[in-house]
Amino acid sequence: MGATAFSLLPKMSFAKHFSEAKQNEELIRLAVIGKGRMGTTNLKASLTTKMSQLTAVCDVYEKRLQETIDEYGKEILISRNYRDIIHSDKVDAVIIATPDHLHQKIALEAMKAGKHIYCEKPIIYRIAEGKELIRAQKENKVIFQTGSQGVSAWGTELARLITESGLIGPVNLIEGEFTIAPNDLKSFVTPKDANESTIAWDRFLENAPKRPFDAQRFFQWRGWQDYSSGLAGDLFVHVIASVHYIMQAQGPERVYSTGGLNYYRDGTRDLPEVMLSYLDYPNMGNKGAFTLALRANLVDGISKKWSSTDFTMIGTKGTMRVEWNTITLKTRTRIPNELFKGLMSLGVGEPKKTVVQNQHIYEFSKVKGLGSAHVNHHKNFLQAIKNGEKLRADIDFGIKSATAALLCNESYLQKSAIKWNSKQI
Ligand SMILES: NC(=O)c1ccc[n+]([C@@H]2O[C@H](COP(=O)([O-])OP(=O)(O)OC[C@H]3O[C@@H](n4cnc5c(N)ncnc54)[C@H](O)[C@@H]3O)[C@@H](O)[C@H]2O)c1
């Protein structure tokens, strides 16, 4: 552990990086396409920056449009057809938060209409969709931010600095897991107002296979491969994106998956309920060649780790638990004070230090006033539009992290390891 390790770190200050950006008077006119759970969360995060204003909303479910009018007023342009929104001259940028199968199609058309894009992860639903998306972004010169807000989290940034400093040594394994007990998944009850007149079923399907109206598929689209990229696209991709950011990884060389669908055999899903994937990454910049081990289990009798995006990085000299607002670093030997001084000069607060069974444990907590990961991610998007600020999750980043997740599905389906070269994109 070299005493000068932190002098090698990039000259950036946490406080400066996450500070309130100087705001321009002019607000970016924002539309939301898909105003469900994440569309609403994204909208609130964007408005919190005070750099945008809502001008339009598209959703295929009447209730969401009514909620929009009730909350934001009748002057908001609303439609069930996303083309009305992307061709509107009242819109500069769109947030795409529909089910996965629609992301690439809507993003492509919106970019061709000259709109800037904030697209939910995974930005592609099939690996082959990536090339056309990149071409459209280059041709239309619009800003494209991937909705992997974890890369704008304080903890992710600190994990990157600590990894780069060599404090945990070369990384060899990274582990993340998501589990939920089956009882926590409430059985589906069709909302009273949901029918073919209140839901534009054909617009929900778009390119997906045609089938009669089915409220369960509409509301619980995550369980169905026609609309969802499964546990990998929904959950693994969060950890994959943060790991790509921390390790500056371009993508795995090899992916193996297994899992199954044995409990939910009641016709409510066709995607696996248990999935384990191992992604092998090459050594980049001497940070270590490592395997990313991910697992998700929807039918874990008692466990409760759903929605968490935390993971553990294991290196030859120590380990690091990475959460958005906390970092727990454990090392074999005491870290010299001058190294901590280096970290603190970057705006990181002093860690709580303990020694347990010869392990030196350092707990770092986010300094107050730095803003949430989600708001910072939207701020980064809006600053990129206004001032050309560098994006934290641009289209290339989004496609590489989505592809790594989609490779997990490919391996599961093919029941074999898949080799990959990120230059293939
Ligand atoms: N970044 C994150 O932390 C995070 C968290 C949750 C979900 N997501 C992503 O956000 C997306 C949406 O997930 P959600 O949980 O909000 O789902 P949701 O079902 O709550 O919302 C989806 C919305 O899209 C609407 N919709 C469906 N087809 C449409 C169409 N053709 N045009 C316009 N609207 C349409 C639905 O009516 C619904 O309101 C997914 O891709 C998911 O992976 C990201």
The ligand as an SDF file (V2000), in Angstrom:
LIG
                    3D

 44 48  0  0  0  0  0  0  0  0999 V2000
  -33.3810    3.1830  -12.5630 N   0  0  0  0  0  0  0  0  0  0  0  0
  -34.0830    2.5230  -11.6570 C   0  0  0  0  0  0  0  0  0  0  0  0
  -33.7400    2.4810  -10.4770 O   0  0  0  0  0  0  0  0  0  0  0  0
  -35.3310    1.8250  -12.0820 C   0  0  0  0  0  0  0  0  0  0  0  0
  -36.2410    1.3710  -11.1150 C   0  0  0  0  0  0  0  0  0  0  0  0
  -37.4380    0.7800  -11.5540 C   0  0  0  0  0  0  0  0  0  0  0  0
  -37.6860    0.6390  -12.9120 C   0  0  0  0  0  0  0  0  0  0  0  0
  -36.7610    1.0640  -13.8230 N   0  0  0  0  0  0  0  0  0  0  0  0
  -37.0140    0.9120  -15.2700 C   0  0  0  0  0  0  0  0  0  0  0  0
  -38.0310    1.8330  -15.6280 O   0  0  0  0  0  0  0  0  0  0  0  0
  -38.8820    1.2670  -16.6120 C   0  0  0  0  0  0  0  0  0  0  0  0
  -40.3220    1.3240  -16.1210 C   0  0  0  0  0  0  0  0  0  0  0  0
  -40.4470    0.5620  -14.9540 O   0  0  0  0  0  0  0  0  0  0  0  0
  -41.6010    0.9020  -13.8750 P   0  0  0  0  0  0  0  0  0  0  0  0
  -41.2720    0.1480  -12.6620 O   0  0  0  0  0  0  0  0  0  0  0  0
  -41.7780    2.3750  -13.7700 O   0  0  0  0  0  0  0  0  0  0  0  0
  -42.8730    0.2490  -14.5970 O   0  0  0  0  0  0  0  0  0  0  0  0
  -44.3920    0.7290  -14.5040 P   0  0  0  0  0  0  0  0  0  0  0  0
  -45.2140   -0.4060  -15.0110 O   0  0  0  0  0  0  0  0  0  0  0  0
  -44.6770    1.2800  -13.1480 O   0  0  0  0  0  0  0  0  0  0  0  0
  -44.4770    1.9520  -15.5330 O   0  0  0  0  0  0  0  0  0  0  0  0
  -44.4570    1.7870  -16.9270 C   0  0  0  0  0  0  0  0  0  0  0  0
  -45.4130    2.8110  -17.5100 C   0  0  0  0  0  0  0  0  0  0  0  0
  -45.3030    2.7880  -18.9390 O   0  0  0  0  0  0  0  0  0  0  0  0
  -46.6030    2.9160  -19.4790 C   0  0  0  0  0  0  0  0  0  0  0  0
  -46.5650    2.4430  -20.8570 N   0  0  0  0  0  0  0  0  0  0  0  0
  -46.6280    1.1760  -21.3420 C   0  0  0  0  0  0  0  0  0  0  0  0
  -46.5430    1.1940  -22.6890 N   0  0  0  0  0  0  0  0  0  0  0  0
  -46.4080    2.4980  -23.0610 C   0  0  0  0  0  0  0  0  0  0  0  0
  -46.2960    3.1680  -24.3140 C   0  0  0  0  0  0  0  0  0  0  0  0
  -46.2730    2.4990  -25.4930 N   0  0  0  0  0  0  0  0  0  0  0  0
  -46.2130    4.5110  -24.3270 N   0  0  0  0  0  0  0  0  0  0  0  0
  -46.2390    5.2180  -23.1610 C   0  0  0  0  0  0  0  0  0  0  0  0
  -46.3700    4.6400  -21.9450 N   0  0  0  0  0  0  0  0  0  0  0  0
  -46.4400    3.2950  -21.9060 C   0  0  0  0  0  0  0  0  0  0  0  0
  -47.4830    2.1120  -18.5300 C   0  0  0  0  0  0  0  0  0  0  0  0
  -48.8430    2.4520  -18.6290 O   0  0  0  0  0  0  0  0  0  0  0  0
  -46.8850    2.4950  -17.1740 C   0  0  0  0  0  0  0  0  0  0  0  0
  -47.4990    3.6500  -16.6400 O   0  0  0  0  0  0  0  0  0  0  0  0
  -38.3690   -0.1530  -16.8450 C   0  0  0  0  0  0  0  0  0  0  0  0
  -37.5950   -0.2010  -18.0120 O   0  0  0  0  0  0  0  0  0  0  0  0
  -37.5280   -0.4590  -15.6370 C   0  0  0  0  0  0  0  0  0  0  0  0
  -36.4500   -1.3290  -15.9160 O   0  0  0  0  0  0  0  0  0  0  0  0
  -35.6080    1.6490  -13.4260 C   0  0  0  0  0  0  0  0  0  0  0  0
  1  2  1  0
  2  3  2  0
  2  4  1  0
  4  5  1  0
  4 44  2  0
  5  6  2  0
  6  7  1  0
  7  8  2  0
  8  9  1  0
  8 44  1  0
  9 10  1  0
  9 42  1  0
 10 11  1  0
 11 12  1  0
 11 40  1  0
 12 13  1  0
 13 14  1  0
 14 15  2  0
 14 16  1  0
 14 17  1  0
 17 18  1  0
 18 19  2  0
 18 20  1  0
 18 21  1  0
 21 22  1  0
 22 23  1  0
 23 24  1  0
 23 38  1  0
 24 25  1  0
 25 26  1  0
 25 36  1  0
 26 27  1  0
 26 35  1  0
 27 28  2  0
 28 29  1  0
 29 30  1  0
 29 35  2  0
 30 31  1  0
 30 32  2  0
 32 33  1  0
 33 34  2  0
 34 35  1  0
 36 37  1  0
 36 38  1  0
 38 39  1  0
 40 41  1  0
 40 42  1  0
 42 43  1  0
M  CHG  2   8   1  16  -1
M  END
$$$$
